[in-house]
């Protein structure tokens, strides 16, 4: 069945006049300035002042990259602040409350920060700041290395050698259909909400509280593992850490082995490997960052697969779970588009990279820098504005 939004595919996604880089920079700076909060650890941008009023890990790594492109010293300040809650095991929490109230201390079992992590984008952030000529202090670089070594050396591995998630929130793709098989009795909104809360209490931890394994969510995610390996590779290129580079190479090989040519995607390991872990989602194409895979990347602009005017769909169009307007069931997500644009750029497919760049900027501009959006119509979804959508500026600047 063709949905109303799909009947309007093509309207405006690649047509019309986009703002100049200078205009986009002005708008991006305005979004970040409004979200900035001074803090005893330095300072950071809240993703959205009303919906997300604290500091999130991978969001802040993306903010640091945008700040650097704007030539603002807050690039290092925000990255350093994001890593300031790191514990002695090297674990970096995904959520930091800063100087404000700590309303979820009962959930996490401690005040101040969460007890799960998020994709370790700090490896890429350090590398990108260095590339842009920004001086990153040694302590921040050391913290990034310890965070990655914790995930590579301490976190439980799946039977196929992937880094396990301890909670769906760690993936950054909260309600992805890839996790559906982990919900007892089948996925409904109420069941999934209750399940996510229960999963926090099932995590096995170090003596210091760092998450190691969750017997009820032992998913070896190809998307998360790819980001761990890629960030480690990026950081090792800056530091010259051969051990970290070797660990990244071993994990990258394990990820590559999960490619399924019949599905043209990488398949998760663990309890979902024969079921929902095979659903074609955008995050499952993140292993493209680790090497050239034209079959995977070509789907990003194929309208029968992920391709859409305002950025690639979060779920393959042919999947029964695809819904372009439902959270993590099909909307376009700017941070994923950015990462896959990087993969396309490194693949030297200039046409693909340009198409992704234009669709990303189109989506960000059309939605007022929304959290995510309908990939077919450019209708804003989630929080508006959301700071990570300023990554459109990075893409625009690096595509000129």
ABEGO torsion letter per residue (X at the ends): XBBAAAAABGBGAABEBBBBAAAAAAAAAAAAAAABBBBAAGEBBBABAAABABBBAAAAAAAAAAAAAAGBAAAAAAAAAAAAABBAAGBBBABBAEABBBAAAAAAGBBGBBABBBBBAAAAAAAAAAAAGBBBBAAAAAAAAAAAAAAAAABBBBAAGBBBBABAAAAGBAABAAAAAABBGEBBAAAAAAAAAAAAAABBBBAAGBBABBAABBBBBAAAAAAAAAAAAAAAAAAGBAAAAAAAAAAAAAAAAABBAAAGBBBBBEAAAABAAABBBAAAAAAAAABBBAAAAAAAABAABABBAAEBBABBAABAABBAABBGAGBBBAAAAAAAAAAAAAAGBAAAAAAAAAAAAAAAAAAGGBABBBAAAGBBBEBOBBAAAAAAAAAAAAAX
